[in-house]
Amino acid sequence: MTNQLHDPRRANRWTPGLETQESHGTWRGYVIGYGLAIILTLAAFAIAPSKNMAPFSIEAALVVLAIAQMIVHLIFFLHINTAPEQKTNVLAFAATILIITIVMVGSLWIMSHLASNMVPMDRVMSMQR
């Protein structure tokens, strides 16, 4: 008996827009992905200038919409799924996320230490006179 979760014949049921594992996708899948991407983009542009929400709520909503947008692109356009054949793609994506996180956190850490260790500009100006 085969494991139904890892059966290649059933793997395409879990990936929207794919007819077979070999194909790149269907028109229906691309149209659904495009529609979702447009809706998420318009929602972000509608929320960003809003004066009815607290600033931290706007930022949180934009982060959630950005994550949703990434998930839509990964599923509908890059066809990343949980099929066993996608193991290499998932690992490459995870490595990319790790590198981006290291660069971002490292840059923020360096900038925060630079800001705390720099001489204030008014003192620099007074030293030059």
C-alpha angles and dihedrals in degrees: 000000000000124000105255094212093057098035106123090213090062098038094088091059089069096050115072115225099017121117096183134356091253096054124085095226145287130273088244091056093048092048092049091048092047091049092050091047091052092047092050092047093049090047090054092049090049095049099043099071093037117132094187095075132064113256093247090052091053091050092048092049091050091050091051091048091048092052090048089050091052091050091050091051093047094050104036103030107024092033094221109168141151096266115129089241089063095061093107093049092048092049091048090050092049091050090050092051090048093052093046090049092050092049093047096045091044092050092049091047092050093047093049092051092046090052093050095046100044123102111249113258095239090059091049090052092048091050091055094059 
